[in-house]
Amino acid sequence: MVTKAELEAEVAELRRQLAQQTKAEKAEPKEDHSDSLIDTIENWSDQMDDVLTELGELPHKKPILFALGVFALGYLVGRSR
């Protein structure tokens, strides 16, 4: 069975570790997340440009596939009403 003194010693040790961790977090400089956000937005924008370019070229590269896709989309929209 654990004694009261052992529990108090363990609580004191945990408090000491928590205090050290808090000091270490305060000493670390805060990261600026705005640069990573801008990179993410630019990456997303580039990917959207690529998708729109591919969709614009699809009727010229694969006209039968494009026609079937338009037909299927029209059919689904017509059935939804």
PDB file as gemmi writes it, atoms N, CA and C in Angstrom:
CRYST1    1.000    1.000    1.000  90.00  90.00  90.00 P 1                      
ATOM      1  N   MET A   1       0.841  -1.165   0.000  1.00  0.00           N  
ATOM      2  CA  MET A   1       0.000   0.000   0.000  1.00  0.00           C  
ATOM      3  C   MET A   1       0.899   1.245   0.000  1.00  0.00           C  
ATOM      4  N   VAL A   2       0.461   2.259  -0.710  1.00  0.00           N  
ATOM      5  CA  VAL A   2       1.230   3.489  -0.841  1.00  0.00           C  
ATOM      6  C   VAL A   2       0.979   4.379   0.373  1.00  0.00           C  
ATOM      7  N   THR A   3       2.052   4.963   0.852  1.00  0.00           N  
ATOM      8  CA  THR A   3       1.911   5.831   2.015  1.00  0.00           C  
ATOM      9  C   THR A   3       1.645   7.268   1.585  1.00  0.00           C  
ATOM     10  N   LYS A   4       1.193   8.055   2.525  1.00  0.00           N  
ATOM     11  CA  LYS A   4       0.899   9.456   2.266  1.00  0.00           C  
ATOM     12  C   LYS A   4       2.175  10.204   1.875  1.00  0.00           C  
ATOM     13  N   ALA A   5       3.269   9.891   2.509  1.00  0.00           N  
ATOM     14  CA  ALA A   5       4.542  10.556   2.208  1.00  0.00           C  
ATOM     15  C   ALA A   5       4.976  10.265   0.768  1.00  0.00           C  
ATOM     16  N   GLU A   6       4.790   9.040   0.300  1.00  0.00           N  
ATOM     17  CA  GLU A   6       5.155   8.689  -1.080  1.00  0.00           C  
ATOM     18  C   GLU A   6       4.288   9.447  -2.085  1.00  0.00           C  
ATOM     19  N   LEU A   7       3.000   9.546  -1.783  1.00  0.00           N  
ATOM     20  CA  LEU A   7       2.096  10.286  -2.670  1.00  0.00           C  
ATOM     21  C   LEU A   7       2.456  11.769  -2.711  1.00  0.00           C  
ATOM     22  N   GLU A   8       2.774  12.336  -1.552  1.00  0.00           N  
ATOM     23  CA  GLU A   8       3.152  13.740  -1.515  1.00  0.00           C  
ATOM     24  C   GLU A   8       4.446  13.980  -2.284  1.00  0.00           C  
ATOM     25  N   ALA A   9       5.388  13.055  -2.201  1.00  0.00           N  
ATOM     26  CA  ALA A   9       6.651  13.181  -2.930  1.00  0.00           C  
ATOM     27  C   ALA A   9       6.391  13.099  -4.440  1.00  0.00           C  
ATOM     28  N   GLU A  10       5.514  12.218  -4.842  1.00  0.00           N  
ATOM     29  CA  GLU A  10       5.190  12.093  -6.272  1.00  0.00           C  
ATOM     30  C   GLU A  10       4.477  13.343  -6.790  1.00  0.00           C  
ATOM     31  N   VAL A  11       3.565  13.905  -5.991  1.00  0.00           N  
ATOM     32  CA  VAL A  11       2.874  15.135  -6.381  1.00  0.00           C  
ATOM     33  C   VAL A  11       3.880  16.278  -6.497  1.00  0.00           C  
ATOM     34  N   ALA A  12       4.808  16.354  -5.568  1.00  0.00           N  
ATOM     35  CA  ALA A  12       5.834  17.406  -5.614  1.00  0.00           C  
ATOM     36  C   ALA A  12       6.690  17.264  -6.872  1.00  0.00           C  
ATOM     37  N   GLU A  13       7.056  16.054  -7.219  1.00  0.00           N  
ATOM     38  CA  GLU A  13       7.847  15.813  -8.429  1.00  0.00           C  
ATOM     39  C   GLU A  13       7.060  16.211  -9.687  1.00  0.00           C  
ATOM     40  N   LEU A  14       5.791  15.873  -9.736  1.00  0.00           N  
ATOM     41  CA  LEU A  14       4.964  16.240 -10.883  1.00  0.00           C  
ATOM     42  C   LEU A  14       4.816  17.756 -10.991  1.00  0.00           C  
ATOM     43  N   ARG A  15       4.674  18.438  -9.873  1.00  0.00           N  
ATOM     44  CA  ARG A  15       4.587  19.904  -9.887  1.00  0.00           C  
ATOM     45  C   ARG A  15       5.900  20.508 -10.398  1.00  0.00           C  
ATOM     46  N   ARG A  16       7.021  19.930  -9.983  1.00  0.00           N  
ATOM     47  CA  ARG A  16       8.316  20.414 -10.437  1.00  0.00           C  
ATOM     48  C   ARG A  16       8.453  20.243 -11.956  1.00  0.00           C  
ATOM     49  N   GLN A  17       8.050  19.091 -12.469  1.00  0.00           N  
ATOM     50  CA  GLN A  17       8.117  18.842 -13.909  1.00  0.00           C  
ATOM     51  C   GLN A  17       7.208  19.798 -14.677  1.00  0.00           C  
ATOM     52  N   LEU A  18       6.032  20.047 -14.147  1.00  0.00           N  
ATOM     53  CA  LEU A  18       5.102  20.981 -14.778  1.00  0.00           C  
ATOM     54  C   LEU A  18       5.676  22.391 -14.805  1.00  0.00           C  
ATOM     55  N   ALA A  19       6.315  22.808 -13.725  1.00  0.00           N  
ATOM     56  CA  ALA A  19       6.926  24.136 -13.678  1.00  0.00           C  
ATOM     57  C   ALA A  19       8.051  24.244 -14.699  1.00  0.00           C  
ATOM     58  N   GLN A  20       8.868  23.197 -14.832  1.00  0.00           N  
ATOM     59  CA  GLN A  20       9.947  23.210 -15.830  1.00  0.00           C  
ATOM     60  C   GLN A  20       9.382  23.288 -17.241  1.00  0.00           C  
ATOM     61  N   GLN A  21       8.336  22.533 -17.493  1.00  0.00           N  
ATOM     62  CA  GLN A  21       7.718  22.534 -18.819  1.00  0.00           C  
ATOM     63  C   GLN A  21       7.141  23.911 -19.140  1.00  0.00           C  
ATOM     64  N   THR A  22       6.519  24.540 -18.169  1.00  0.00           N  
ATOM     65  CA  THR A  22       5.951  25.871 -18.369  1.00  0.00           C  
ATOM     66  C   THR A  22       7.051  26.887 -18.661  1.00  0.00           C  
ATOM     67  N   LYS A  23       8.166  26.811 -17.922  1.00  0.00           N  
ATOM     68  CA  LYS A  23       9.290  27.711 -18.182  1.00  0.00           C  
ATOM     69  C   LYS A  23       9.858  27.498 -19.579  1.00  0.00           C  
ATOM     70  N   ALA A  24       9.965  26.248 -20.003  1.00  0.00           N  
ATOM     71  CA  ALA A  24      10.508  25.946 -21.330  1.00  0.00           C  
ATOM     72  C   ALA A  24       9.593  26.479 -22.431  1.00  0.00           C  
ATOM     73  N   GLU A  25       8.292  26.385 -22.229  1.00  0.00           N  
ATOM     74  CA  GLU A  25       7.344  26.892 -23.225  1.00  0.00           C  
ATOM     75  C   GLU A  25       7.401  28.408 -23.318  1.00  0.00           C  
ATOM     76  N   LYS A  26       7.601  29.070 -22.190  1.00  0.00           N  
ATOM     77  CA  LYS A  26       7.696  30.528 -22.203  1.00  0.00           C  
ATOM     78  C   LYS A  26       8.988  30.982 -22.867  1.00  0.00           C  
ATOM     79  N   ALA A  27      10.053  30.197 -22.733  1.00  0.00           N  
ATOM     80  CA  ALA A  27      11.351  30.564 -23.296  1.00  0.00           C  
ATOM     81  C   ALA A  27      11.382  30.385 -24.813  1.00  0.00           C  
ATOM     82  N   GLU A  28      10.579  29.455 -25.341  1.00  0.00           N  
ATOM     83  CA  GLU A  28      10.556  29.219 -26.782  1.00  0.00           C  
ATOM     84  C   GLU A  28       9.847  30.367 -27.488  1.00  0.00           C  
ATOM     85  N   PRO A  29      10.417  30.833 -28.589  1.00  0.00           N  
ATOM     86  CA  PRO A  29       9.731  31.892 -29.346  1.00  0.00           C  
ATOM     87  C   PRO A  29       8.492  31.334 -30.041  1.00  0.00           C  
ATOM     88  N   LYS A  30       7.489  32.164 -30.149  1.00  0.00           N  
ATOM     89  CA  LYS A  30       6.245  31.759 -30.800  1.00  0.00           C  
ATOM     90  C   LYS A  30       6.472  31.684 -32.305  1.00  0.00           C  
ATOM     91  N   GLU A  31       5.943  30.663 -32.939  1.00  0.00           N  
ATOM     92  CA  GLU A  31       6.057  30.516 -34.389  1.00  0.00           C  
ATOM     93  C   GLU A  31       5.009  31.378 -35.076  1.00  0.00           C  
ATOM     94  N   ASP A  32       5.404  31.913 -36.204  1.00  0.00           N  
ATOM     95  CA  ASP A  32       4.485  32.717 -37.000  1.00  0.00           C  
ATOM     96  C   ASP A  32       3.831  31.787 -38.022  1.00  0.00           C  
ATOM     97  N   HIS A  33       2.548  31.538 -37.853  1.00  0.00           N  
ATOM     98  CA  HIS A  33       1.840  30.610 -38.725  1.00  0.00           C  
ATOM     99  C   HIS A  33       1.299  31.281 -39.968  1.00  0.00           C  
ATOM    100  N   SER A  34       1.476  32.584 -40.099  1.00  0.00           N  
ATOM    101  CA  SER A  34       0.927  33.275 -41.264  1.00  0.00           C  
ATOM    102  C   SER A  34       1.648  32.857 -42.542  1.00  0.00           C  
ATOM    103  N   ASP A  35       2.957  32.575 -42.451  1.00  0.00           N  
ATOM    104  CA  ASP A  35       3.692  32.136 -43.641  1.00  0.00           C  
ATOM    105  C   ASP A  35       3.201  30.775 -44.123  1.00  0.00           C  
ATOM    106  N   SER A  36       2.963  29.856 -43.199  1.00  0.00           N  
ATOM    107  CA  SER A  36       2.484  28.540 -43.604  1.00  0.00           C  
ATOM    108  C   SER A  36       1.065  28.630 -44.162  1.00  0.00           C  
ATOM    109  N   LEU A  37       0.258  29.547 -43.631  1.00  0.00           N  
ATOM    110  CA  LEU A  37      -1.095  29.731 -44.142  1.00  0.00           C  
ATOM    111  C   LEU A  37      -1.054  30.287 -45.560  1.00  0.00           C  
ATOM    112  N   ILE A  38      -0.172  31.244 -45.804  1.00  0.00           N  
ATOM    113  CA  ILE A  38      -0.040  31.810 -47.144  1.00  0.00           C  
ATOM    114  C   ILE A  38       0.437  30.740 -48.124  1.00  0.00           C  
ATOM    115  N   ASP A  39       1.401  29.911 -47.703  1.00  0.00           N  
ATOM    116  CA  ASP A  39       1.884  28.830 -48.569  1.00  0.00           C  
ATOM    117  C   ASP A  39       0.756  27.850 -48.889  1.00  0.00           C  
ATOM    118  N   THR A  40      -0.064  27.543 -47.901  1.00  0.00           N  
ATOM    119  CA  THR A  40      -1.174  26.613 -48.106  1.00  0.00           C  
ATOM    120  C   THR A  40      -2.185  27.189 -49.094  1.00  0.00           C  
ATOM    121  N   ILE A  41      -2.496  28.463 -48.948  1.00  0.00           N  
ATOM    122  CA  ILE A  41      -3.451  29.099 -49.854  1.00  0.00           C  
ATOM    123  C   ILE A  41      -2.896  29.151 -51.273  1.00  0.00           C  
ATOM    124  N   GLU A  42      -1.604  29.479 -51.411  1.00  0.00           N  
ATOM    125  CA  GLU A  42      -0.996  29.515 -52.743  1.00  0.00           C  
ATOM    126  C   GLU A  42      -0.974  28.125 -53.361  1.00  0.00           C  
ATOM    127  N   ASN A  43      -0.677  27.103 -52.566  1.00  0.00           N  
ATOM    128  CA  ASN A  43      -0.669  25.733 -53.066  1.00  0.00           C  
ATOM    129  C   ASN A  43      -2.064  25.329 -53.526  1.00  0.00           C  
ATOM    130  N   TRP A  44      -3.077  25.671 -52.735  1.00  0.00           N  
ATOM    131  CA  TRP A  44      -4.458  25.357 -53.093  1.00  0.00           C  
ATOM    132  C   TRP A  44      -4.849  26.087 -54.372  1.00  0.00           C  
ATOM    133  N   SER A  45      -4.437  27.326 -54.492  1.00  0.00           N  
ATOM    134  CA  SER A  45      -4.746  28.116 -55.681  1.00  0.00           C  
ATOM    135  C   SER A  45      -4.098  27.501 -56.917  1.00  0.00           C  
ATOM    136  N   ASP A  46      -2.853  27.063 -56.790  1.00  0.00           N  
ATOM    137  CA  ASP A  46      -2.167  26.410 -57.911  1.00  0.00           C  
ATOM    138  C   ASP A  46      -2.877  25.117 -58.310  1.00  0.00           C  
ATOM    139  N   GLN A  47      -3.310  24.357 -57.326  1.00  0.00           N  
ATOM    140  CA  GLN A  47      -4.010  23.107 -57.624  1.00  0.00           C  
ATOM    141  C   GLN A  47      -5.343  23.376 -58.320  1.00  0.00           C  
ATOM    142  N   MET A  48      -6.057  24.400 -57.889  1.00  0.00           N  
ATOM    143  CA  MET A  48      -7.327  24.744 -58.538  1.00  0.00           C  
ATOM    144  C   MET A  48      -7.094  25.192 -59.980  1.00  0.00           C  
ATOM    145  N   ASP A  49      -6.034  25.949 -60.212  1.00  0.00           N  
ATOM    146  CA  ASP A  49      -5.699  26.357 -61.579  1.00  0.00           C  
ATOM    147  C   ASP A  49      -5.429  25.140 -62.456  1.00  0.00           C  
ATOM    148  N   ASP A  50      -4.713  24.155 -61.912  1.00  0.00           N  
ATOM    149  CA  ASP A  50      -4.428  22.932 -62.663  1.00  0.00           C  
ATOM    150  C   ASP A  50      -5.714  22.175 -62.998  1.00  0.00           C  
ATOM    151  N   VAL A  51      -6.622  22.075 -62.028  1.00  0.00           N  
ATOM    152  CA  VAL A  51      -7.886  21.360 -62.259  1.00  0.00           C  
ATOM    153  C   VAL A  51      -8.715  22.073 -63.317  1.00  0.00           C  
ATOM    154  N   LEU A  52      -8.805  23.390 -63.222  1.00  0.00           N  
ATOM    155  CA  LEU A  52      -9.583  24.142 -64.213  1.00  0.00           C  
ATOM    156  C   LEU A  52      -8.969  24.049 -65.602  1.00  0.00           C  
ATOM    157  N   THR A  53      -7.655  24.020 -65.690  1.00  0.00           N  
ATOM    158  CA  THR A  53      -6.988  23.850 -66.981  1.00  0.00           C  
ATOM    159  C   THR A  53      -7.310  22.483 -67.569  1.00  0.00           C  
ATOM    160  N   GLU A  54      -7.238  21.448 -66.724  1.00  0.00           N  
ATOM    161  CA  GLU A  54      -7.569  20.093 -67.189  1.00  0.00           C  
ATOM    162  C   GLU A  54      -9.016  20.018 -67.672  1.00  0.00           C  
ATOM    163  N   LEU A  55      -9.938  20.626 -66.935  1.00  0.00           N  
ATOM    164  CA  LEU A  55     -11.342  20.602 -67.347  1.00  0.00           C  
ATOM    165  C   LEU A  55     -11.552  21.375 -68.644  1.00  0.00           C  
ATOM    166  N   GLY A  56     -10.804  22.444 -68.841  1.00  0.00           N  
ATOM    167  CA  GLY A  56     -10.923  23.215 -70.076  1.00  0.00           C  
ATOM    168  C   GLY A  56     -10.396  22.466 -71.288  1.00  0.00           C  
ATOM    169  N   GLU A  57      -9.405  21.606 -71.077  1.00  0.00           N  
ATOM    170  CA  GLU A  57      -8.818  20.846 -72.176  1.00  0.00           C  
ATOM    171  C   GLU A  57      -9.537  19.522 -72.430  1.00  0.00           C  
ATOM    172  N   LEU A  58     -10.360  19.066 -71.494  1.00  0.00           N  
ATOM    173  CA  LEU A  58     -11.024  17.767 -71.619  1.00  0.00           C  
ATOM    174  C   LEU A  58     -11.869  17.624 -72.883  1.00  0.00           C  
ATOM    175  N   PRO A  59     -12.684  18.617 -73.289  1.00  0.00           N  
ATOM    176  CA  PRO A  59     -13.480  18.434 -74.503  1.00  0.00           C  
ATOM    177  C   PRO A  59     -12.625  18.242 -75.762  1.00  0.00           C  
ATOM    178  N   HIS A  60     -11.438  18.798 -75.774  1.00  0.00           N  
ATOM    179  CA  HIS A  60     -10.570  18.669 -76.947  1.00  0.00           C  
ATOM    180  C   HIS A  60      -9.768  17.372 -76.920  1.00  0.00           C  
ATOM    181  N   LYS A  61      -9.391  16.920 -75.737  1.00  0.00           N  
ATOM    182  CA  LYS A  61      -8.581  15.704 -75.623  1.00  0.00           C  
ATOM    183  C   LYS A  61      -9.428  14.437 -75.716  1.00  0.00           C  
ATOM    184  N   LYS A  62     -10.575  14.427 -75.032  1.00  0.00           N  
ATOM    185  CA  LYS A  62     -11.430  13.229 -74.972  1.00  0.00           C  
ATOM    186  C   LYS A  62     -12.882  13.645 -75.169  1.00  0.00           C  
ATOM    187  N   PRO A  63     -13.290  13.902 -76.407  1.00  0.00           N  
ATOM    188  CA  PRO A  63     -14.643  14.418 -76.636  1.00  0.00           C  
ATOM    189  C   PRO A  63     -15.752  13.419 -76.289  1.00  0.00           C  
ATOM    190  N   ILE A  64     -15.522  12.134 -76.512  1.00  0.00           N  
ATOM    191  CA  ILE A  64     -16.566  11.141 -76.217  1.00  0.00           C  
ATOM    192  C   ILE A  64     -16.790  11.048 -74.705  1.00  0.00           C  
ATOM    193  N   LEU A  65     -15.701  11.014 -73.949  1.00  0.00           N  
ATOM    194  CA  LEU A  65     -15.819  10.975 -72.493  1.00  0.00           C  
ATOM    195  C   LEU A  65     -16.524  12.228 -71.982  1.00  0.00           C  
ATOM    196  N   PHE A  66     -16.193  13.373 -72.556  1.00  0.00           N  
ATOM    197  CA  PHE A  66     -16.826  14.629 -72.155  1.00  0.00           C  
ATOM    198  C   PHE A  66     -18.323  14.596 -72.461  1.00  0.00           C  
ATOM    199  N   ALA A  67     -18.689  14.109 -73.652  1.00  0.00           N  
ATOM    200  CA  ALA A  67     -20.102  14.045 -74.038  1.00  0.00           C  
ATOM    201  C   ALA A  67     -20.874  13.103 -73.112  1.00  0.00           C  
ATOM    202  N   LEU A  68     -20.286  11.956 -72.785  1.00  0.00           N  
ATOM    203  CA  LEU A  68     -20.941  11.021 -71.866  1.00  0.00           C  
ATOM    204  C   LEU A  68     -21.097  11.640 -70.472  1.00  0.00           C  
ATOM    205  N   GLY A  69     -20.091  12.367 -70.023  1.00  0.00           N  
ATOM    206  CA  GLY A  69     -20.173  13.023 -68.719  1.00  0.00           C  
ATOM    207  C   GLY A  69     -21.263  14.079 -68.686  1.00  0.00           C  
ATOM    208  N   VAL A  70     -21.361  14.874 -69.752  1.00  0.00           N  
ATOM    209  CA  VAL A  70     -22.401  15.898 -69.821  1.00  0.00           C  
ATOM    210  C   VAL A  70     -23.774  15.251 -69.865  1.00  0.00           C  
ATOM    211  N   PHE A  71     -23.905  14.160 -70.631  1.00  0.00           N  
ATOM    212  CA  PHE A  71     -25.177  13.446 -70.702  1.00  0.00           C  
ATOM    213  C   PHE A  71     -25.568  12.897 -69.329  1.00  0.00           C  
ATOM    214  N   ALA A  72     -24.608  12.268 -68.637  1.00  0.00           N  
ATOM    215  CA  ALA A  72     -24.895  11.692 -67.318  1.00  0.00           C  
ATOM    216  C   ALA A  72     -25.275  12.782 -66.320  1.00  0.00           C  
ATOM    217  N   LEU A  73     -24.564  13.891 -66.353  1.00  0.00           N  
ATOM    218  CA  LEU A  73     -24.878  14.988 -65.458  1.00  0.00           C  
ATOM    219  C   LEU A  73     -26.265  15.554 -65.750  1.00  0.00           C  
ATOM    220  N   GLY A  74     -26.600  15.731 -67.027  1.00  0.00           N  
ATOM    221  CA  GLY A  74     -27.926  16.209 -67.402  1.00  0.00           C  
ATOM    222  C   GLY A  74     -29.016  15.251 -66.977  1.00  0.00           C  
ATOM    223  N   TYR A  75     -28.761  13.965 -67.126  1.00  0.00           N  
ATOM    224  CA  TYR A  75     -29.731  12.953 -66.725  1.00  0.00           C  
ATOM    225  C   TYR A  75     -29.985  13.021 -65.217  1.00  0.00           C  
ATOM    226  N   LEU A  76     -28.900  13.108 -64.441  1.00  0.00           N  
ATOM    227  CA  LEU A  76     -29.039  13.168 -62.989  1.00  0.00           C  
ATOM    228  C   LEU A  76     -29.762  14.419 -62.534  1.00  0.00           C  
ATOM    229  N   VAL A  77     -29.445  15.544 -63.149  1.00  0.00           N  
ATOM    230  CA  VAL A  77     -30.120  16.788 -62.790  1.00  0.00           C  
ATOM    231  C   VAL A  77     -31.597  16.700 -63.169  1.00  0.00           C  
ATOM    232  N   GLY A  78     -31.892  16.130 -64.330  1.00  0.00           N  
ATOM    233  CA  GLY A  78     -33.279  15.998 -64.759  1.00  0.00           C  
ATOM    234  C   GLY A  78     -34.081  15.064 -63.850  1.00  0.00           C  
ATOM    235  N   ARG A  79     -33.443  14.022 -63.342  1.00  0.00           N  
ATOM    236  CA  ARG A  79     -34.137  13.068 -62.472  1.00  0.00           C  
ATOM    237  C   ARG A  79     -34.326  13.620 -61.050  1.00  0.00           C  
ATOM    238  N   SER A  80     -33.543  14.605 -60.694  1.00  0.00           N  
ATOM    239  CA  SER A  80     -33.626  15.107 -59.327  1.00  0.00           C  
ATOM    240  C   SER A  80     -34.850  15.994 -59.100  1.00  0.00           C  
ATOM    241  N   ARG A  81     -35.494  16.440 -60.167  1.00  0.00           N  
ATOM    242  CA  ARG A  81     -36.649  17.311 -60.015  1.00  0.00           C  
ATOM    243  C   ARG A  81     -37.924  16.556 -59.944  1.00  0.00           C  
TER     244      ARG A  81                                                      
END                                                                             
